[in-house]
Amino acid sequence: MKIQRKRTGTAVQRVLAAEAAVVGALLLALFVAEIPSVLREMKIWRISGGLRAGHRYP
C-alpha cells in the first residue's frame, strides 16, 4: 500500500520561485556593486553646484 504524500506546490511553481530568487539576488548584487559609483556621481554633482548651477555646466 502506497502512502499518499501531500504536495505543497507543483514543480513549475518551485522552478519559478527559484528563478525569481536567482534574478532577485543578481539584481541586488548589481545594485550593491553600483552604490560607490552613484555616491561618487552625487559628490561631483554637489561640487559642481547641483541645481543652483543652472546652465553653467551643460
C-alpha positions in Angstrom: 0.0 0.0 0.0 1.5 3.3 -1.1 1.3 6.3 1.2 -0.1 9.4 -0.5 2.1 12.4 0.1 0.7 15.9 0.3 2.3 18.2 -2.3 2.7 21.8 -1.3 3.5 23.1 -4.7 3.9 21.9 -8.2 7.3 21.6 -9.9 6.6 24.6 -12.1 5.9 26.8 -9.1 9.1 25.7 -7.4 11.2 26.4 -10.6 9.6 29.8 -11.0 10.3 30.6 -7.3 13.9 29.5 -7.7 14.3 31.6 -10.8 12.8 34.6 -9.1 15.2 34.2 -6.2 18.2 34.0 -8.5 17.1 37.1 -10.5 16.5 39.0 -7.3 19.9 38.1 -5.9 21.6 39.2 -9.1 19.7 42.5 -9.2 20.6 43.1 -5.5 24.3 42.3 -6.2 24.3 44.7 -9.2 22.7 47.4 -7.1 25.2 47.0 -4.2 28.1 47.0 -6.7 26.9 50.3 -8.2 26.5 52.2 -4.9 30.1 53.6 -4.8 29.6 54.9 -8.4 26.4 56.6 -7.5 27.8 58.2 -4.4 30.8 59.5 -6.4 28.5 61.0 -9.0 26.4 62.7 -6.3 29.6 64.2 -4.8 30.6 65.5 -8.2 27.2 66.9 -8.8 27.2 68.7 -5.4 30.7 70.1 -6.1 29.6 71.5 -9.5 26.7 73.4 -7.9 23.8 70.9 -8.2 20.5 72.6 -9.1 22.0 76.0 -8.4 24.4 75.7 -11.2 21.7 76.2 -13.8 23.0 76.4 -17.3 26.7 76.8 -16.4 27.5 73.1 -16.9 25.8 71.6 -19.9 
